[in-house]
Amino acid sequence: MNMMTFDTALPIIFMALMGISMLIYVVSDGYDLGVGMLMHRATDAEKDVMIASIGPFWDANETWLVLGVGILLVAFPRAHGVVLGELYLPVTFMLIGLTLRGVAFDFRVKAKDKHKQTWDRLFFAGSTLAAVSQGWMLGRYVSGFGTGWNYPLFAAAIAVALPMAYVLMGATWLVMKTEGELQQRAVHWARIAWLPMVGGMVLISMATPWVSEIVRQRWFALPEIIALMAIPLMTGIALLAVRWLLNTDAVRGPLCWLPFVLQIVVFVLGFLGLAYSIYPFVVIGQMTIWQAASSPAALKVILIGVCISVPAIAGYTIFSYRVFRGKTGELKYA
């Protein structure tokens, strides 16, 4: 058996970096997309607090999306053409949604009261459009861009389920970051979102082996299935713990942070399951990471830039969350 060389390991390193970048994006931008999708349920005063809760973070969260797509572009150029070629329309819709969010976020403070609601609606619309587009993209990617009636149906199911997961994430974020009546309403919103999100996860987990033969072979092979069962079991425990916490008084006090952290655990477990299912493919069933990767010489040069940029992005992210930790105060603009 040949030992893996550094040149052979480079594509794996970049695939891991790309996957982790996308995971951090989904978790971090997921909660602020969820907050955006909850805007229409809040009063005007509550909307200001909700915006303030994500204000220091939402723009920087999208840096991880840029990093993940950038790695795909420079480290896996052959896969980049295939992936974005298949997903150009939902990517366009996602970018429109993210642009609407950015414009609405900045303009709502400058607008007169009669126009402020319009910008709030656009913030809600942009958040929803971005979340639905990401769900569709994930569904098409997991199914290997297959053709036939069942593949668009599968993608549509994820396009509905992922926004519900974001809403639950956003609600638990508000539980952690707010107090008083808004916190109580956030607990209520989280309870409402919990069942559709869990139901969607179960149905999608059942459908995924149906649309992908490779995933079916990976999931139901022995003895791997025994170890793999830990992922759905831990996911189920985390989700049940979230539901139990939402029914306790402690969630509005010392344990207000725990449902949000458990939601992060659910996303991480889902990421591990996805990584196991598709490895060693960049485009499942079509192209492995070694077939799609740039030359080892190019990857070594790119790695230098990654070693500089990734710690800088991670450091800034940690710093911002540390500075703005704790409960959200009154919304103020300089």
VOGUTOR-170920 format. One record per residue (C-alpha): residue number from 1; residue in one letter; z, y, x. Coordinates in nm, 2 decimals, always signed. Layout:
ATOM   num   residuo       zz       yy       xx
ATOM   NUM         A        Z        Y        X
...
//
This chain:
ATOM   num   residuo       zz       yy       xx
ATOM     1         M    +0.00    +0.00    +0.00
ATOM     2         N    -0.10    +0.34    +0.15
ATOM     3         M    +0.16    +0.60    +0.20
ATOM     4         M    +0.10    +0.93    +0.01
ATOM     5         T    +0.00    +1.21    +0.24
ATOM     6         F    +0.07    +1.57    +0.20
ATOM     7         D    -0.29    +1.64    +0.11
ATOM     8         T    -0.27    +1.37    -0.17
ATOM     9         A    +0.06    +1.51    -0.29
ATOM    10         L    -0.06    +1.87    -0.32
ATOM    11         P    -0.23    +1.82    -0.66
ATOM    12         I    +0.09    +1.66    -0.79
ATOM    13         I    +0.29    +1.96    -0.67
ATOM    14         F    +0.06    +2.21    -0.84
ATOM    15         M    +0.05    +2.00    -1.16
ATOM    16         A    +0.43    +2.00    -1.16
ATOM    17         L    +0.44    +2.38    -1.10
ATOM    18         M    +0.18    +2.44    -1.38
ATOM    19         G    +0.38    +2.22    -1.62
ATOM    20         I    +0.71    +2.38    -1.54
ATOM    21         S    +0.56    +2.73    -1.58
ATOM    22         M    +0.42    +2.64    -1.93
ATOM    23         L    +0.76    +2.48    -2.02
ATOM    24         I    +0.95    +2.80    -1.93
ATOM    25         Y    +0.69    +3.01    -2.12
ATOM    26         V    +0.72    +2.79    -2.43
ATOM    27         V    +1.10    +2.82    -2.42
ATOM    28         S    +1.13    +3.18    -2.33
ATOM    29         D    +0.84    +3.33    -2.53
ATOM    30         G    +0.91    +3.07    -2.81
ATOM    31         Y    +1.23    +3.23    -2.91
ATOM    32         D    +1.09    +3.59    -2.92
ATOM    33         L    +0.79    +3.46    -3.12
ATOM    34         G    +1.04    +3.31    -3.35
ATOM    35         V    +1.23    +3.63    -3.38
ATOM    36         G    +0.90    +3.80    -3.46
ATOM    37         M    +0.82    +3.55    -3.74
ATOM    38         L    +1.17    +3.62    -3.89
ATOM    39         M    +1.11    +4.00    -3.91
ATOM    40         H    +0.99    +3.99    -4.27
ATOM    41         R    +1.32    +3.84    -4.38
ATOM    42         A    +1.53    +4.12    -4.23
ATOM    43         T    +1.63    +4.47    -4.35
ATOM    44         D    +1.51    +4.77    -4.16
ATOM    45         A    +1.84    +4.81    -3.97
ATOM    46         E    +1.84    +4.44    -3.89
ATOM    47         K    +1.49    +4.46    -3.76
ATOM    48         D    +1.60    +4.72    -3.50
ATOM    49         V    +1.87    +4.48    -3.38
ATOM    50         M    +1.63    +4.19    -3.37
ATOM    51         I    +1.38    +4.39    -3.16
ATOM    52         A    +1.67    +4.50    -2.93
ATOM    53         S    +1.77    +4.14    -2.88
ATOM    54         I    +1.43    +4.05    -2.73
ATOM    55         G    +1.34    +4.39    -2.59
ATOM    56         P    +1.44    +4.34    -2.22
ATOM    57         F    +1.28    +4.00    -2.20
ATOM    58         W    +0.97    +3.94    -2.42
ATOM    59         D    +0.71    +4.11    -2.20
ATOM    60         A    +0.84    +3.93    -1.88
ATOM    61         N    +0.84    +3.60    -2.06
ATOM    62         E    +0.47    +3.61    -2.08
ATOM    63         T    +0.45    +3.62    -1.70
ATOM    64         W    +0.50    +3.24    -1.70
ATOM    65         L    +0.19    +3.19    -1.92
ATOM    66         V    -0.01    +3.40    -1.68
ATOM    67         L    +0.13    +3.19    -1.39
ATOM    68         G    +0.05    +2.86    -1.56
ATOM    69         V    -0.31    +2.95    -1.65
ATOM    70         G    -0.36    +3.10    -1.31
ATOM    71         I    -0.26    +2.77    -1.14
ATOM    72         L    -0.50    +2.59    -1.37
ATOM    73         L    -0.77    +2.83    -1.27
ATOM    74         V    -0.73    +2.82    -0.89
ATOM    75         A    -0.58    +2.47    -0.83
ATOM    76         F    -0.78    +2.28    -1.09
ATOM    77         P    -1.11    +2.47    -1.14
ATOM    78         R    -1.30    +2.17    -1.28
ATOM    79         A    -1.03    +2.11    -1.55
ATOM    80         H    -1.01    +2.49    -1.62
ATOM    81         G    -1.37    +2.49    -1.73
ATOM    82         V    -1.32    +2.19    -1.96
ATOM    83         V    -0.99    +2.31    -2.11
ATOM    84         L    -1.08    +2.67    -2.18
ATOM    85         G    -1.43    +2.57    -2.28
ATOM    86         E    -1.28    +2.35    -2.56
ATOM    87         L    -1.01    +2.61    -2.65
ATOM    88         Y    -1.19    +2.94    -2.62
ATOM    89         L    -1.15    +3.02    -2.99
ATOM    90         P    -0.77    +2.95    -3.02
ATOM    91         V    -0.71    +3.12    -2.69
ATOM    92         T    -0.89    +3.43    -2.82
ATOM    93         F    -0.67    +3.43    -3.13
ATOM    94         M    -0.36    +3.38    -2.92
ATOM    95         L    -0.45    +3.68    -2.71
ATOM    96         I    -0.52    +3.89    -3.02
ATOM    97         G    -0.18    +3.79    -3.15
ATOM    98         L    +0.00    +3.87    -2.82
ATOM    99         T    -0.19    +4.21    -2.81
ATOM   100         L    -0.08    +4.29    -3.16
ATOM   101         R    +0.28    +4.21    -3.07
ATOM   102         G    +0.26    +4.44    -2.76
ATOM   103         V    +0.11    +4.73    -2.95
ATOM   104         A    +0.34    +4.70    -3.25
ATOM   105         F    +0.65    +4.67    -3.02
ATOM   106         D    +0.57    +5.00    -2.85
ATOM   107         F    +0.44    +5.19    -3.14
ATOM   108         R    +0.70    +5.11    -3.40
ATOM   109         V    +0.95    +5.34    -3.23
ATOM   110         K    +0.71    +5.63    -3.23
ATOM   111         A    +0.59    +5.59    -3.58
ATOM   112         K    +0.73    +5.78    -3.88
ATOM   113         D    +0.94    +5.58    -4.12
ATOM   114         K    +0.65    +5.53    -4.37
ATOM   115         H    +0.44    +5.38    -4.09
ATOM   116         K    +0.71    +5.18    -3.92
ATOM   117         Q    +0.69    +4.90    -4.17
ATOM   118         T    +0.32    +4.86    -4.09
ATOM   119         W    +0.40    +4.80    -3.72
ATOM   120         D    +0.67    +4.56    -3.82
ATOM   121         R    +0.42    +4.36    -4.03
ATOM   122         L    +0.18    +4.36    -3.73
ATOM   123         F    +0.45    +4.24    -3.50
ATOM   124         F    +0.52    +3.95    -3.75
ATOM   125         A    +0.14    +3.88    -3.79
ATOM   126         G    +0.09    +3.88    -3.41
ATOM   127         S    +0.38    +3.65    -3.35
ATOM   128         T    +0.26    +3.41    -3.62
ATOM   129         L    -0.10    +3.41    -3.50
ATOM   130         A    +0.01    +3.35    -3.14
ATOM   131         A    +0.24    +3.06    -3.24
ATOM   132         V    -0.02    +2.89    -3.47
ATOM   133         S    -0.29    +2.92    -3.20
ATOM   134         Q    -0.06    +2.77    -2.94
ATOM   135         G    +0.02    +2.48    -3.17
ATOM   136         W    -0.35    +2.41    -3.23
ATOM   137         M    -0.42    +2.43    -2.85
ATOM   138         L    -0.14    +2.18    -2.78
ATOM   139         G    -0.27    +1.94    -3.05
ATOM   140         R    -0.63    +1.95    -2.91
ATOM   141         Y    -0.51    +1.91    -2.56
ATOM   142         V    -0.28    +1.61    -2.63
ATOM   143         S    -0.55    +1.43    -2.82
ATOM   144         G    -0.80    +1.48    -2.53
ATOM   145         F    -1.03    +1.70    -2.73
ATOM   146         G    -1.15    +1.40    -2.93
ATOM   147         T    -1.40    +1.42    -3.20
ATOM   148         G    -1.36    +1.29    -3.56
ATOM   149         W    -1.17    +1.40    -3.87
ATOM   150         N    -0.83    +1.28    -3.75
ATOM   151         Y    -0.82    +1.50    -3.43
ATOM   152         P    -0.84    +1.84    -3.61
ATOM   153         L    -0.59    +1.71    -3.86
ATOM   154         F    -0.35    +1.62    -3.58
ATOM   155         A    -0.40    +1.96    -3.42
ATOM   156         A    -0.34    +2.14    -3.76
ATOM   157         A    -0.01    +1.95    -3.80
ATOM   158         I    +0.11    +2.08    -3.46
ATOM   159         A    -0.02    +2.42    -3.55
ATOM   160         V    +0.23    +2.42    -3.83
ATOM   161         A    +0.52    +2.24    -3.66
ATOM   162         L    +0.53    +2.45    -3.34
ATOM   163         P    +0.58    +2.78    -3.52
ATOM   164         M    +0.87    +2.61    -3.71
ATOM   165         A    +1.02    +2.51    -3.38
ATOM   166         Y    +0.98    +2.87    -3.26
ATOM   167         V    +1.15    +3.00    -3.58
ATOM   168         L    +1.44    +2.77    -3.52
ATOM   169         M    +1.46    +2.88    -3.16
ATOM   170         G    +1.44    +3.24    -3.26
ATOM   171         A    +1.71    +3.20    -3.52
ATOM   172         T    +1.95    +3.03    -3.28
ATOM   173         W    +1.87    +3.31    -3.03
ATOM   174         L    +1.99    +3.56    -3.29
ATOM   175         V    +2.30    +3.35    -3.36
ATOM   176         M    +2.38    +3.38    -2.99
ATOM   177         K    +2.29    +3.75    -2.95
ATOM   178         T    +2.41    +3.92    -3.27
ATOM   179         E    +2.72    +3.96    -3.47
ATOM   180         G    +2.83    +4.02    -3.83
ATOM   181         E    +2.60    +3.99    -4.13
ATOM   182         L    +2.28    +3.95    -3.92
ATOM   183         Q    +2.44    +3.66    -3.73
ATOM   184         Q    +2.53    +3.50    -4.06
ATOM   185         R    +2.18    +3.54    -4.19
ATOM   186         A    +2.04    +3.39    -3.86
ATOM   187         V    +2.26    +3.09    -3.92
ATOM   188         H    +2.11    +3.06    -4.27
ATOM   189         W    +1.75    +3.10    -4.13
ATOM   190         A    +1.82    +2.83    -3.88
ATOM   191         R    +1.94    +2.59    -4.15
ATOM   192         I    +1.62    +2.65    -4.34
ATOM   193         A    +1.39    +2.60    -4.04
ATOM   194         W    +1.58    +2.28    -3.91
ATOM   195         L    +1.44    +2.03    -4.16
ATOM   196         P    +1.07    +2.13    -4.14
ATOM   197         M    +1.09    +2.14    -3.76
ATOM   198         V    +1.25    +1.79    -3.74
ATOM   199         G    +1.02    +1.65    -4.00
ATOM   200         G    +0.72    +1.79    -3.82
ATOM   201         M    +0.84    +1.64    -3.49
ATOM   202         V    +0.88    +1.29    -3.65
ATOM   203         L    +0.54    +1.30    -3.81
ATOM   204         I    +0.37    +1.42    -3.49
ATOM   205         S    +0.55    +1.16    -3.28
ATOM   206         M    +0.42    +0.89    -3.51
ATOM   207         A    +0.07    +1.03    -3.51
ATOM   208         T    +0.03    +1.09    -3.14
ATOM   209         P    -0.03    +0.72    -3.05
ATOM   210         W    -0.27    +0.70    -3.34
ATOM   211         V    -0.50    +0.97    -3.20
ATOM   212         S    -0.47    +0.87    -2.83
ATOM   213         E    -0.52    +0.52    -2.70
ATOM   214         I    -0.39    +0.61    -2.36
ATOM   215         V    -0.06    +0.75    -2.51
ATOM   216         R    -0.03    +0.44    -2.73
ATOM   217         Q    -0.06    +0.21    -2.42
ATOM   218         R    +0.19    +0.42    -2.23
ATOM   219         W    +0.45    +0.43    -2.51
ATOM   220         F    +0.45    +0.07    -2.62
ATOM   221         A    +0.42    -0.11    -2.28
ATOM   222         L    +0.71    -0.33    -2.16
ATOM   223         P    +0.94    -0.27    -1.99
ATOM   224         E    +0.86    +0.11    -1.99
ATOM   225         I    +0.93    +0.14    -2.36
ATOM   226         I    +1.30    +0.06    -2.30
ATOM   227         A    +1.35    +0.35    -2.07
ATOM   228         L    +1.12    +0.58    -2.28
ATOM   229         M    +1.34    +0.53    -2.58
ATOM   230         A    +1.60    +0.75    -2.42
ATOM   231         I    +1.38    +1.06    -2.49
ATOM   232         P    +1.37    +1.03    -2.87
ATOM   233         L    +1.73    +0.91    -2.89
ATOM   234         M    +1.86    +1.22    -2.69
ATOM   235         T    +1.63    +1.45    -2.89
ATOM   236         G    +1.77    +1.31    -3.21
ATOM   237         I    +2.13    +1.36    -3.09
ATOM   238         A    +2.05    +1.72    -2.98
ATOM   239         L    +1.89    +1.81    -3.31
ATOM   240         L    +2.17    +1.65    -3.52
ATOM   241         A    +2.42    +1.84    -3.30
ATOM   242         V    +2.24    +2.16    -3.38
ATOM   243         R    +2.25    +2.09    -3.75
ATOM   244         W    +2.62    +2.01    -3.74
ATOM   245         L    +2.70    +2.32    -3.54
ATOM   246         L    +2.52    +2.54    -3.79
ATOM   247         N    +2.76    +2.41    -4.06
ATOM   248         T    +3.07    +2.51    -3.86
ATOM   249         D    +3.25    +2.84    -3.82
ATOM   250         A    +3.26    +2.80    -3.44
ATOM   251         V    +2.88    +2.87    -3.43
ATOM   252         R    +2.97    +3.23    -3.52
ATOM   253         G    +3.23    +3.25    -3.25
ATOM   254         P    +3.28    +3.07    -2.92
ATOM   255         L    +3.00    +2.82    -2.96
ATOM   256         C    +2.73    +3.07    -3.07
ATOM   257         W    +2.53    +2.98    -2.76
ATOM   258         L    +2.53    +2.60    -2.80
ATOM   259         P    +2.25    +2.56    -3.07
ATOM   260         F    +2.01    +2.77    -2.86
ATOM   261         V    +2.09    +2.56    -2.54
ATOM   262         L    +2.05    +2.24    -2.74
ATOM   263         Q    +1.71    +2.37    -2.86
ATOM   264         I    +1.61    +2.41    -2.49
ATOM   265         V    +1.72    +2.05    -2.43
ATOM   266         V    +1.49    +1.94    -2.71
ATOM   267         F    +1.19    +2.13    -2.55
ATOM   268         V    +1.27    +1.99    -2.21
ATOM   269         L    +1.28    +1.63    -2.35
ATOM   270         G    +0.95    +1.69    -2.53
ATOM   271         F    +0.80    +1.82    -2.20
ATOM   272         L    +0.92    +1.50    -2.01
ATOM   273         G    +0.76    +1.28    -2.28
ATOM   274         L    +0.43    +1.47    -2.26
ATOM   275         A    +0.43    +1.46    -1.88
ATOM   276         Y    +0.49    +1.08    -1.89
ATOM   277         S    +0.22    +1.04    -2.15
ATOM   278         I    -0.06    +1.22    -1.97
ATOM   279         Y    +0.00    +1.16    -1.60
ATOM   280         P    -0.21    +1.14    -1.39
ATOM   281         F    -0.46    +1.32    -1.60
ATOM   282         V    -0.52    +1.69    -1.63
ATOM   283         V    -0.75    +1.63    -1.92
ATOM   284         I    -0.63    +1.31    -2.08
ATOM   285         G    -0.88    +1.03    -2.06
ATOM   286         Q    -1.14    +1.25    -1.88
ATOM   287         M    -1.02    +1.39    -1.55
ATOM   288         T    -0.73    +1.30    -1.32
ATOM   289         I    -0.54    +1.57    -1.12
ATOM   290         W    -0.72    +1.46    -0.80
ATOM   291         Q    -1.06    +1.48    -0.95
ATOM   292         A    -0.99    +1.83    -1.09
ATOM   293         A    -0.81    +1.97    -0.79
ATOM   294         S    -0.95    +2.22    -0.53
ATOM   295         S    -0.98    +2.10    -0.17
ATOM   296         P    -0.66    +2.03    +0.02
ATOM   297         A    -0.74    +2.33    +0.25
ATOM   298         A    -0.77    +2.56    -0.05
ATOM   299         L    -0.45    +2.43    -0.21
ATOM   300         K    -0.26    +2.49    +0.11
ATOM   301         V    -0.36    +2.86    +0.11
ATOM   302         I    -0.28    +2.88    -0.26
ATOM   303         L    +0.06    +2.72    -0.20
ATOM   304         I    +0.15    +3.01    +0.04
ATOM   305         G    +0.10    +3.25    -0.25
ATOM   306         V    +0.29    +3.03    -0.49
ATOM   307         C    +0.58    +3.01    -0.25
ATOM   308         I    +0.60    +3.39    -0.26
ATOM   309         S    +0.52    +3.46    -0.62
ATOM   310         V    +0.72    +3.19    -0.80
ATOM   311         P    +1.06    +3.27    -0.64
ATOM   312         A    +1.00    +3.64    -0.71
ATOM   313         I    +0.92    +3.57    -1.08
ATOM   314         A    +1.21    +3.33    -1.11
ATOM   315         G    +1.45    +3.58    -0.94
ATOM   316         Y    +1.35    +3.86    -1.17
ATOM   317         T    +1.39    +3.64    -1.47
ATOM   318         I    +1.74    +3.53    -1.37
ATOM   319         F    +1.83    +3.89    -1.29
ATOM   320         S    +1.71    +4.03    -1.62
ATOM   321         Y    +1.89    +3.76    -1.83
ATOM   322         R    +2.21    +3.82    -1.63
ATOM   323         V    +2.20    +4.20    -1.67
ATOM   324         F    +2.13    +4.18    -2.04
ATOM   325         R    +2.36    +3.89    -2.12
ATOM   326         G    +2.61    +3.91    -2.41
ATOM   327         K    +2.57    +4.05    -2.76
ATOM   328         T    +2.29    +4.29    -2.85
ATOM   329         G    +2.39    +4.66    -2.90
ATOM   330         E    +2.22    +4.94    -3.09
ATOM   331         L    +1.85    +4.98    -3.03
ATOM   332         K    +1.78    +5.27    -2.80
ATOM   333         Y    +1.47    +5.40    -2.64
ATOM   334         A    +1.46    +5.63    -2.33
//
